[in-house]
């Protein structure tokens, strides 16, 4: 039995990519994982996979932007050990001058208000555990801007500030606030979703980059931060592939 055994870890956006990989990582570390996402079939399949592997997992269909649904979900838990705010994403790569306000609104609602909703609803249960951890999965976009990224950058800057402010406000309580900010990560859906299903545009994001980060790389990082001793808080961890020096400086092989 590990120190995490029988402790609950909730992962939002667990239907694919980093969220699904993080659920696998935390389950392997001994946590009882609760998988949430809008796509019920996917999280149920992942919960079945984890259960078959000998872990404890359950699926709960949830839209993090629906505050009433989030509050109802939270009533099921008196104590939880870990909350991983992973739900989010990017839409479009237009300039500020041509950006679609609906895309900006959706990115803000999912990345920022979704994180706010779930964190607020579950903070009492995290505190009641006596050793809670809130993880905010932001992005290097939350720490530096780039052309064509205005809406996503704005949302991720807000998410970064949310984590930073929460840490200040709850210091002295038994809850850590960790921010993990990945750079270029190649998953099956992120770029494809951003470009409205255009596979050619999505592929160009990673063209010539020998080894972008994978979902497993980020999940391993998240799991490491969560499993540090309780008195150790990893305030901010930026993780990029070796080929990426900044949001705008990437080595591409010809």
N, C-alpha and C positions, 0 to 999 in steps of 0.2 A: 504493500500500500504506500502511495506517495503522500506527501503533505497535502496535496490537492485533492486527494480521494474524497468522494462524496460532497465536494464543493461545486457550486453551480457557476458556469461561465456562459453568458449570453452573447451571441454573435449576430449582429444585424447584417443584412445583405449577404447571407450565407449560401445563396443558391449557386454561386459560381466564383471563379477567380480567387482573389485574396481572401474573401470571406469563407469560402468552402475550405481552402487550404488552412486557414487559421483554425477553423472548427476541428479539422483533423489533427492539427498540432496540439491544441489544448486537450483534446480527447486522449491523445497519446501521453500527455503529461499527467493524466489522471483526473481531469475535470469532468463533471457531468455537463455536457454541452447542450444548450438550447439554441436551435437554429431558427432564425427568423428571416423572412424574405416574402415578397409578394407571390413568387412562383412556388406554390404549395407542392407541386409534383416533384420539383427538384430538391427541395429541402427534405421531403419525405424519403426520397431515394437516398440522400446522403445520410440521413438518420438511420436508415436500414443498413447501409454499408458499415457505419460505425458500430452499430449494435452487433452485427454479424462478426465484426472484428474483436468483439469482447468489451467494447466501451459502452458507456451510458449516454444516450442521445435522444432528444425528442425534437420534433418539428412544430413550428407554430407560424402559420401564415400571418404576416403583419406588414402593413404599409406604415413606415415610420412618420410619414407626413400627416397621418390621421390621428390627431391627438386623443380623441375619444377611444379609439382602438388601442392605442398605446397605454392609456391609463387602465383600460380593462385588462390588458395583458399583464401589467405590473401587479395587479391585485393577487396574482397567483404566487407571488414570491415574498416571503418574510425576510429572507436573507439570501443574498447572492455574493459571490466572491469577485467575479470579473464581468465587466461589460466592455465589449469591443464594438465601438461605433464605426462600422465599416461601410454601411449603406451610403451610397453617393454616386458620383459619376460626372462625366463631362458631356456637353452637347454643343456641337458646332465649333468652328474655328474662325468665325467671322471677326472683322475688325469692330472696334467700339462703334464706329460710324454706321456700320451695317448690321450689327448684332440683332438677333431676334429677341425682343423683350420676354417672350414666352419661354425661350430657352434659358435665359438668365433667371427668370422667376423659378422655373423648375429646378435648376441647379441649386439655387439658394434654399428652396424649400426642402430638398432632399439632403444636401450636404450639411446645411447649417441648422435649419429648424428641425429636421429629422433627428440630428444629434442632440439638439436641445430637448426635444420632446422625450426621447428615451432616457437621457441622462437625468432630467428632472424627475421623471416617473419612478426611476429605479434607485435614485440616490438614497432614499431612506433604507432600502434593503441592503444596499452596499455598505452603508454606515452601520447597520445593525449586525453585519457579519463580524465587525471588529477588525477586519483586515480586507477592505475592498480595494478594487483597482478599476479605474475608468481608463480605457484606451481610446484615444481619438486618432483614427487613421486619416491624416490630412494628406499632404503632398508637398513636394518641393515647390509646387505652384503657390503654396501658401507662404512662401518665403522669398519669392522673386518672380517678377512678371516677365511676360514674353508676348510678342506680337501675335495677334489672333487668339489669345487666351484670356481676354479680358473678363468674360463672364465666369469662367471656371476659376481663374486666379482670384477674382473678387470673393467668390464663395469659399475657396480654400483659405484665403487670408482671414475671413470671418471665423472659420472653423478653428484655425490656429489661435485666434484671439479668445475664442470661447474657452478653449482648453487652458490657456495661460491665465485667464481671469478666474476660472473656476479653481485652479490650483491656489491662487492667492486667497480666495474667499473661504475655502474649506481647510486651510492649513490648521493643524491641531486636531483634526478629526482623523479617524483611522481609515482614510481613503486616499489612495495615491491617484494622481492624474498624469498619464503618460501620453505623449504625442509621438507617433511614428510617421515620418514624412518620406515616402518613397519618391524616387525619381522615375526614370523610364522603366516601366514594368510591362512586359508583353504577356497579356492574357488573351483568352479567346474572345472576349467581348468588349473590353474598354474602348479601344480605338474604333471598332466596328460600330458601336453604339454612338460614339461621338460624331461619326461621319454618316449617320443615318443608314447604316447597312452597306455603305460603299466599300467593298473589300479592297479595291485598288488604292483608294485614299488611305485606308487603314494600314495597308502594307507599307506605304511610303514612310510612315512614322518610324518604322524599325529598319528601313532599307540600309544595308551596309553595316549595321551594328552587329558585331559578332555575337555578343552575349548580353542582351538586355536582361534585367532582373526578371525572375519568374514569380508567380504567385507563391510558390513554396519558399523562395528566398525571403519574401516579406513576412510570410507566416512564421517562418523560423525566427525572424527578428522580433516579431510581436510576442511569440511564446517565450523567448529569452527574457524580454523585459518584464513580462508578467510573473515569471518564475524566479525573479531575484528575491532575496530576503525582504521581508515586509518593510524594513526601515530604509530600503534602497529605492529611490524614485528616479527613474530615467525620464527626466523632464521632457527632453526632445532628442529624438534619434533620427538623423537624416541618413538615408541609405540610397545609394545610386550604383549603377553598374560602373565598372572601371572605365568604360568608354565614354562616360558622361561626366564632364567637369562642372557643368552648370546647366540650367534650363535651355540655354542657347548655344552651348559648346559641347558638341558630340562628335566623337571620332567615328567616321564611316569609312569602311574599307571599299575600295573600288572594285 
